[in-house]
């Protein structure tokens, strides 16, 4: 009974967030009234095909522990690019270490720097709606950024900062071994794929190069960064993002509501 109700709430939330993405504004007002939904993960792995060869790479059995070690032993004291001197908090990334979907943004902003958590500001609210529109919750995905420290005044990451920080992101990907990566905006797409031009690249599947052992071939779906969507809040932009999210859902075997 309880779980039926939770499922109903989950579907309602998904429908509403999809409508928000597609521009049906009036639904959005009810959003905050809904209770947060805890979704129990089904036992075992869902039968999603593709990229199985990657799983042959020495599986990290305790992914959460491996991520903790990366954070606490290798990243915490990192002073490679100097951004550690101006940041308030390291923003390592968060979510399910066993997630099938990894979402990758650019760099922490002010809210993220203050809290030490990725995507908690305005862009984060929209990202939450995007995740929910896919029928998932934040706790079921893993969210990370290319840079782990905030560039002062939210300036774009410098190439030398990306060069020293990206290997940490590749290690996160190597540990998590997601089935799919959703890359948000040009800096993330460029770091992952070595290609630029989000308008041209989005909406199509790309393969991650072998930046680190065992991560080559992971499917990457580029889409617009939520901050860009907020600046260009048109039905067209939101519709394109929704198309990209639907492609991710199809790849993960997630059914659309309704
Ligand atoms: N933008 C990003 O790219 N990452 C965050 O964590 C927040 C905003």
Boltz pocket constraint, residues with backbone or C-beta under 6 A from the ligand:
constraints:
  - pocket:
      binder: B
      contacts: [[A, 105], [A, 106], [A, 107], [A, 108], [A, 109], [A, 112], [A, 117], [A, 118], [A, 119], [A, 120], [A, 121], [A, 123], [A, 124], [A, 144], [A, 145], [A, 184], [A, 227]]
      max_distance: 6.0
